Amino acid sequence: MSYEKSKDLFLGFDLSTQQLKIIATDENLEHLETFHVEFDDLYKEKYGIKKGVISNDDSGEIVSPVAMWLDALDHIFGHMKEKGFPFDKVRGISGSGQQHGSVYWSNNAPTLLQGLKADSPLSEQLKGAFTFENSPNWQDHSTGEEIKTFEETVGGSDHLAEITGSRAHYRFTGLQIRKLAVRTNPSKYRETYRISLVSSFMASVLLGKITNIEQAEACGMNLYDIKKDDYDEELLSLAAGVHSAKDGATKEQTEAGVSELKKKLGEIKPITYENAGDISQYFVNKYGFNSDVKIYSFTGDNLATIISLPLAPNDILTSLGTSTTVLLITKNYIPSSQYHLFMHPTMPNHYMGMICYCNGSLAREKIRDSVNEKTGVKDSKSWDKFNELLDSSDTFNNELGIYFPLGEIVPNASAQYKRCKLDDQNKLINVDSWDVEEDVSSIVESQTLSCRLRAGPMISSSGSADSTPTPESSDSRKLYQDLHQKFGDLYTDGKKQTYESLTSRPHKVFFVGGASNNISIIKKMGSILGPTDGNYKVEIPNACALGGAYKASWSYFCESETKWINYDAYINKYFNFKELDTIKVKDHWEDYFTGMGMLAKMEQELKHD
């Protein structure tokens, strides 16, 4: 790779579970080169890891060695230096870390970070910098007790989501802190000087000083009150193990414990383009960086993904893997216990919504296999017959199925199958079974309608049902009235759907992930989601690192101009939509209003564990 034509370079990091990846881009956001180190390839024996983590099947604990990440950073920079990478052209660095994981610094950490010498590895010099050697991984599921405590204390999962953007989850940082502070090792918790998230940990190492947690990332802790832009003190008292009711703490003990945890976590500052400081002299002396390279705040991996594309408000990114993840940008803070809301990492007063489904490709593959078996297709993994049937299903036929071979996250339900038809009196009739060919369109329709129902409240506009109707809104109002006449009020995850939420349409929909290569599936999904500005198929294999590089470039540009430049406008300036695959679809958005009503009613009858 020749860097002669590049004036400025920007590095984007992605510290994930199994690897550390760095992407280099230039001043025009062109992706120039990728470097990575697989943890298992180099550190399996040294740290006793498998797929990047140490697992305890008995306790459910899953952790990553912090020293391994330090070794990986030295290794990858060393490799770049051997290849002749021009570190002197780097102007800014940002990136992402696996969300929710936490790192626990000792009182010695500030001195050790400031005194790093180029002739010794990071992991050797920072041996005494941590009170806990391992970081809880996002796969950890050892905090069931803490989930119960957090949700019961605040009045349930929905109320916790109202405050923090999410219900309690095993991996969330506040629960992990409580486990350490109350059950695992209270003395080491008390000795902890600061607590970083994985993202701010990496930024701190590059800076040579402990930096603050980025505001969007803070939303993944179950501790941060998103609407108030500040920590919730009751949740802090739970995390610190000094809650008056749960822990029997006195008022003085609660106040002291909350104050102590606030100091450990540090101040959460508003979203900014401003740098956190210059790169540590360790990296200047050892690898050849200029001393004025700016380190910008690191964010979470999902948050970095949405800034790897020029996503604007009301755009949706749908990742179709074994599971399905829907990411979207919204101005509306409408939380639910069934999905997540985070502050946006580069757009003030905006949020990232994230809906995670367990049953994605796996459920579709089971239908595909059944179709192939019935029709005698020799290649059992072929999608040809499935796609042929899906392409021929041009309109909704008032039949719908729910297919959960695994227990589902959204909606929270046990493994089950449910099929229904709508009769002439608009009554749902349960059907034990039908021809497997009918399952083909039904599974894609129900999966997409679930996304549509849950995205609707987040992407709805600021208008109201009582506003002056335009011709388009008059059509929508009639569709809504017909839907209400058939089904009455509709509820999703316990919340009432409104005219706005049911008639909202996304602007653009981007499809990524393995199943996005199946054009028949994404055409059907796109026709149901009904974006007003098109469906696009995208390949972003290094999205998290790329988002970090873009964030560094944008931040550096804003600082150069000494003013705020809207992030989506900045990315759009360099992004070529002509390079994306535009998916042409028939717009069947209106045809699926009945499907939304059917799915909402069917979900209310699902079985739960």
Salt bridges, closest charged atoms under 4 A:
ASP8 OD2 - LYS7 NZ 3.27
ASP8 OD1 - ARG91 NE 2.86
GLU33 OE2 - LYS83 NZ 2.79
GLU61 OE2 - LYS179 NZ 2.82
ASP71 OD2 - LYS46 NZ 2.76
ASP74 OD1 - LYS286 NZ 3.78
GLU124 OE1 - LYS127 NZ 3.52
GLU145 OE1 - ARG183 NE 3.73
GLU146 OE2 - ARG183 NE 2.82
GLU151 OE2 - ARG167 NE 3.20
GLU152 OE1 - LYS246 NZ 3.30
GLU162 OE2 - LYS495 NZ 3.35
GLU233 OE2 - LYS262 NZ 2.67
GLU234 OE2 - HIS243 NE2 2.93
ASP247 OD1 - ARG178 NH2 2.84
GLU260 OE2 - LYS264 NZ 3.27
ASP278 OD1 - LYS294 NZ 2.72
ASP369 OD1 - ARG368 NH2 2.84
GLU388 OE2 - LYS385 NZ 3.43
ASP394 OD1 - LYS586 NZ 3.79
ASP394 OD1 - HIS588 NE2 3.38
GLU399 OE2 - LYS421 NZ 3.47
GLU437 OE1 - LYS374 NZ 3.07
ASP439 OD1 - ARG419 NE 3.02
ASP482 OD2 - LYS478 NZ 3.14
ASP489 OD1 - HIS484 NE2 2.85
ASP489 OD2 - LYS496 NZ 3.64
ASP493 OD1 - ARG454 NH2 2.84
GLU539 OE2 - LYS537 NZ 3.45
ASP587 OD2 - ARG505 NH2 2.69
ASP591 OD2 - HIS588 ND1 2.74
GLU603 OE1 - ARG454 NH2 2.81
GLU605 OE1 - LYS418 NZ 3.01
